[in-house]
Amino acid sequence: MRAVLDTNVLISGLLWRGAPHECLLSAEAGLYELVCTNWSWRRASWKSCVTS
């Protein structure tokens, strides 16, 4: 199964514990495949470079 997570869920899962973090752990465990479009990945990468 594949899943696209909301950006807020991704960021929350990386920064804090809780349900969003559990979603990321489930993907890491192979319960589903986390997918992302090239456009959103490039946009997220660009924004993280700008805010750093």
N, C-alpha and C positions, 0 to 999 in steps of 0.2 A: 504494500500500500504506500502511496505517496501523499505528502501533506505539504501545504504552504502555510506557514505561520505568519500571523500579523507581526509587523515590525515591532510593536510595543511588547508583544509576547517574547520575541527574540531578545530584545534589549533587557527586559526584566529578567528573563531566564539566565542571561549572562551575568547580571549584576547582583541578583538577589536569589534567595531560596523561595520555595513555594511552588504553586501549580505551574507557572511558566518554566521554572527550572526542571520540574518533573517532565514536562514535554520534551525538553532538550535531552534529558537523560534517556527517555524512551527512544528517541531517534538514535542516540549513540549506541544503545543496546540492540538496535536493529529491528525494533518493533514497527517502524515505518521509515521511509526514506524522506528526508527533508529536501525539498526542492526550492529553487529560487530562479527567477528570470535573470538573464544577463544584465538587463537594464537596471533592475533593483539592486543587484550586487554591485555594479559599477557606481550607482548613486550612493549606496551605503559606504563604499570604500572612499569615494571622493569626500563625502561629508566627514568621515572620521579623520581624514587627512587635514581638512580645513579646521576642525575644532581642536586638533592636537597642538 
